[in-house]
Amino acid sequence: MGNQSSLTKSPHRIYVVGPSSTGKTTLCDRLAEVLHLDRGTTYISEVARKVIAAKKYTRKDVYSLKMQEDIMAAQLNHDAESRGVYPLQVFDRSSLDPLVYAKLTGVDEADGAKRMEELETDPRLQEELVAYRGNNVTFVLLTPVQGWLVDDGTRHMQDQERTRDIFKETLSRLEIPFVEIGEDEKDSEARVALVLNAAGINS
């Protein structure tokens, strides 16, 4: 592992979340480069995509609660297995993402709320929520940017603004502080600087 940047708080975790095609992976890749993080240990790349590939989920499964359950379980495993092991980690998405997409893909508002509640009762998630509220965690919410939308044939590409709103509602309701980055800040290096500042990291 390369030399990691000094932290004002340690250990620290950064979770980058938001709708599809908002630049999450681009930002995480750049953070990993700047902070000398190793993929798979200190940099956890998108778990959902790996689950979708391993279990052969397709776009027709986007509305499946089982797919969101599988994604959440895999993300929770990464959260739990490495908690406290490394001084700094960056996560491309979080265990909250399946909650958001469970609600987004409900047949109506009531059904979406019920689906989210079903996932939220998972004891392992409840334990992780305590950690998410800690001072050593920074959540970064990326919001839709015009011209960045790319359809990969698998992801839920509709309702970008609604997805952002559900993320904001969920983070606020669960009392998880977050930093929002959107249309006004497209420059990669400026985004990195914003995240490092929010996390109290000296690069």
N, C-alpha and C positions, 0 to 999 in steps of 0.2 A: 504494500500500500504506500502511495506517495505521501509526502508531508502534507498534513491538513492545516487549513488556516486556523488561527487562534480564535477562540470563542470567549464571549463575555459570560456565557451560560453554558454549562456542559453537564451531561451530554445534551445534544440538541437535534431535533428532527424538523425538517421542512416538508410539508405536504403541498403539492401543487394540484389544484382541482379546477373544474369548470366544464362547460359544454365541449363537445367534440370540435376539433379544428380551431382552437383558440390559442395554440402555440405552447401547450403544456410540455410536450416532449422536447420541443426546441429549447425552451427555457431550462428544463431539467438537465438536458445534455450540456448546455453551456455552464450551468451551475456546477455540474460534476467536473467539467474541465477546469474551471477556475479554482475549485476547492480540492482538486486532486482526489476525487472519489472513485472507488472501484465498483463497476457494475456487478450487481448481484449481492454485494455486501453493504457498502455504504451508499450506493446508488441503486434503489429498487425501481427498475423500469416498469412499464405498464403491465400489471398483473392480469387485468381483464383480458387483454389481447391473447395472453398465453392460455388462459382458461378457455376462451372461445375456440382457439385452435386445437387444444388438447381434447376437448369434448365435442368438437365438430359442430359448434353452434353456428347458425347462419342468421341472416337478417330476419328470417321468419320467426326466430326465437327471441327477438328483442322484447316481446311482450311477455315472455316466460319468467315467472317469479323464480323458478328453479335456477335459471341462468344467473340471476342476480344473487341468489343464495350461494351458488358455487363461487362466484367472483368474490363475494364478501368473505367467505370462509378462507379462500386463498390469501386475500389481503390481510385478514386477521392473523393468519399463520406467520406472515412476514413481520407484522407488527409485534407479535408476541415473542417470536424466536430471537429477535435481535435487540429487543428493548434494553437499553442500558449497556449494551456490548460495545458500541462505537461512540466516539465523542461527537460525531456528526453524521447524519444521514439525510438524503434527499429522496422523497417518494413521488413518483409520477402517478398521481391519484391517491385515494385513501379508502378506508373502509366505509366512509360515508357515501361514496359514489353510488353503490348499489341501492341505498335508500332513496336517493334522488331519482334514479331511473325507474325504480319500482313505482314511485308516485307518478312520475311523468307518463308512464305507459299504462296507467289505469284506464278503464273504460270511461270513467268520469271522475270528478273531484273526490267523491266519497270512496269510490273503489281504490283510487290512488292512495288516499290517506290510509285505508285499511291495509293495503299491500305494504306501505312503508312501516306501519305499526307492527306488522307481523315480523318483518326483518329486525326491527329495532328492539324487540323483546329478547333477542339472542343474548344470553349472559356474557358471552365473550365480547360482544360489541359494547355492552354496558360497562365492562371493565376497561375497554379501550377508550371509551368516552372520557373517563376520569383522566387518563393520560393525555388525551387531546386538549383538555382544558388547562394543562399545566403550563408553567412559565417557560418550560424548555421545548415547547412546540410552537411552530409558526405555520399557519395555514395561509396559503396564497390562492385567491380566487381569480382566475382569468376569465374575462368576459368576451363576448363575440366581437370580432374585428372584421369589417367588410372586406371581402376579397380573399380571406384566408380559408374559406370553407372548402374542404376537399372530401369528396365522397369515396370511401375505400371499399364500398360494397357490403360492409358488415355493420358499421355503427349506425346508431340512431341519429339522423342528420336533421330532423325536424325540430321546430320549436326551440331554437337556440336561446332566445331571450327568456322563454318560460323556464328552460333548464337553469339558466343563470339565477332567475328569481327563486326557484326551489332551493338551489344551493344556498342563497343568501338567507332564505327563511329557515332552512334546516340548521345552518351554522348558528344563526342568531337564537333560535329556539333552544338549541342544545348548549348555549352559552359558551361557544367556541370562538374566540377572537380570530379575526381574519383581516388580511390586507387584500384590497381589490385592485386589479390592474386591467385596463381595458383599452378602448379605442384611442384614448389620448396618449398612450405610451406604447408605441410599436417598436421602438429601437431595442434590440436585444441586450446591448450592454447597459442601457438605462434600466431595463427590467431587472437584470441581474443586480445592479446596484440597489434598486428599491428593495429587493428580497433580502439582500445581505444586511441592509440597514434595519429592516423590520425584525430580522432575527438577531441583531446585535453582533454580527460577525465581522471581524476584521480580516479582510482578504489579503 
